[in-house]
Amino acid sequence: MNTLATEPTHAVPRVAGAAATGAVLAAGAVHHLAWVRRHSDKACETTDGLCFTWWDLTALPLVIGVALITLIVVYKRLGIRPRLAVIPPTVLLAPLPLSAAQTTAGWWAAVVVGGAWAGCLALTAWSRFRVLGLSASGALLLASLVVLYR
């Protein structure tokens, strides 16, 4: 069976939807984590030792949970399959490019990179764009590792 004939020919709207979703999720994550840091600093300013608030402990699981649920729903609506192969790398590896972009250029760069990251990984859902998507995702990941660990 020829898989290219069964794949959609117009992946651009689907990848654009994935990129927009990634950008919105990145903006939400950056905003929420900044809010948690401000709240934690305010609550712990009178403490000399280690201080953890409830929000410190739940910030990352909350961001990851919201991202997973959102991506599952949006990718189902966009028809991006197999979701099991696309969503876990999108969520689990996203902190590297997002943190690299935010540390070098601020929150807006994290939003742009979040959209690019989700769009590149969404390209891997179709076999004709798989090499392009993996190459672009690998380049983003490598660039973020260079920025973070130089």
Secondary structure, DSSP 4 states (H G I P E B T S, - for coil): --HHHHS-S--HHHHHHHHHHHHHHHHHHHHHHHHHHHHHHHHTTT-SS----HHHHHHHHHHHHHHHHHHHHHHHHHT---HHHHHHHHHHHTHHHHHHHHHHH-HHHHHHHHHHHHHHHHHTTSGGGHHHHHHHHHHHHHHHHHHHH-
